[in-house]
Amino acid sequence: MKPKLRKIPLKPYLGVLYVAETAKQFESAHKRLFGESFKVDKATDGGWWNSGHTPKGEYAHLVWAADRNYLAHELAHVILHLFKETSIDPRESDEAFCYMLHHLLQATEQ
């Protein structure tokens, strides 16, 4: 069965999160979403994250991780980026960070 690119809304935050199941799927989705080629070095990379505007004007975050540990790491990048864009200081709102990480990890399991 072909891996499925998961799409997770980030409301009330900016954009949408796409989660790739494989490095190859991440590379393909990166080209489609951002119009640029990207090559994952699986020898050194256990996960990757990128964000930007798609040609359709959607703000997208794209994540791939080899396992759940890397996934938590990459999702933390997404959350910190979201918080920076919305002027939330994670040092003053650590509970918001933890809830969002929990929510995203849970959403990737469905």
matplotlib code that plots the C-alpha trace (Angstrom):
import matplotlib.pyplot as plt

x = [0.0, 1.3, 2.2, -0.4, 0.6, -1.4, -2.9, -3.6, -5.2, -3.4, -6.4, -6.3, -2.7, -1.4, -1.4, -1.7, 0.7, 1.6, 3.2, 5.1, 5.5, 8.8, 11.8, 10.9, 7.4, 8.8, 11.0, 8.1, 5.7, 8.4, 8.6, 4.8, 4.2, 7.1, 8.2, 11.8, 13.6, 15.0, 17.1, 17.0, 20.3, 19.0, 22.5, 22.5, 18.9, 16.3, 13.7, 13.2, 10.9, 10.2, 7.5, 6.5, 3.8, 2.5, 1.7, -2.0, -1.2, -1.6, 0.9, 2.2, 4.5, 5.9, 7.4, 9.0, 10.5, 12.0, 10.4, 8.3, 11.3, 12.3, 8.7, 8.4, 11.6, 10.3, 6.9, 8.6, 10.2, 6.7, 5.2, 8.1, 7.7, 3.9, 4.6, 7.1, 4.7, 2.0, 4.2, 3.8, 6.8, 7.1, 9.1, 6.1, 3.5, 5.1, 1.7, 0.5, 3.6, 3.0, -0.7, 0.1, 2.8, 0.4, -2.3, -0.1, 1.4, -2.1, -3.3, -0.4, -1.6, -5.0]
y = [0.0, 3.5, 5.7, 8.4, 12.0, 13.1, 16.6, 18.0, 21.4, 23.7, 26.0, 28.4, 28.7, 29.6, 26.9, 23.2, 20.3, 17.6, 14.5, 12.2, 8.5, 8.1, 10.2, 9.7, 10.9, 13.9, 14.7, 14.4, 16.4, 19.1, 19.6, 19.7, 22.0, 24.4, 24.1, 23.1, 19.8, 18.6, 15.5, 13.8, 12.3, 9.2, 8.4, 11.5, 12.6, 10.9, 13.5, 16.8, 19.8, 22.7, 25.3, 28.0, 29.1, 26.7, 27.9, 27.9, 30.4, 28.0, 28.1, 24.6, 22.8, 19.5, 16.9, 13.5, 11.4, 7.9, 7.1, 8.7, 10.2, 12.1, 13.0, 14.7, 16.6, 17.7, 18.7, 20.8, 22.8, 23.3, 24.4, 26.8, 28.3, 28.7, 30.4, 32.7, 33.8, 34.4, 36.1, 33.4, 33.0, 29.2, 30.1, 31.9, 29.5, 26.0, 24.4, 25.7, 24.1, 20.8, 20.7, 21.4, 18.7, 16.2, 17.2, 16.9, 13.5, 12.2, 13.5, 11.7, 8.4, 8.6]
z = [0.0, -1.0, 2.0, 2.7, 3.2, 6.3, 6.4, 9.9, 10.3, 12.8, 13.7, 15.3, 14.2, 10.8, 8.1, 7.8, 8.8, 6.3, 7.7, 5.3, 6.2, 4.3, 3.3, -0.4, 0.2, 2.0, -1.0, -3.4, -1.2, -0.8, -4.5, -4.9, -1.9, -2.2, -5.8, -4.8, -4.9, -1.6, -0.9, 2.5, 3.6, 5.3, 6.5, 8.8, 9.0, 11.1, 10.4, 8.7, 8.8, 6.4, 6.0, 3.6, 1.2, -1.4, -5.0, -4.0, -1.2, 1.7, 4.5, 5.0, 7.4, 6.1, 8.4, 8.0, 10.8, 10.9, 14.3, 17.1, 18.8, 15.7, 15.1, 18.5, 17.7, 14.2, 15.6, 18.3, 15.4, 13.9, 17.2, 18.0, 14.5, 15.1, 18.4, 17.0, 14.2, 16.8, 19.4, 22.0, 24.2, 25.0, 28.1, 29.5, 28.0, 28.4, 29.0, 25.6, 24.0, 25.8, 24.9, 21.2, 21.1, 22.6, 20.1, 17.1, 18.2, 18.8, 15.4, 13.6, 15.1, 13.5]

ax = plt.figure().add_subplot(projection="3d")
ax.plot(x, y, z, "-o")
ax.set_aspect("equal")
plt.show()
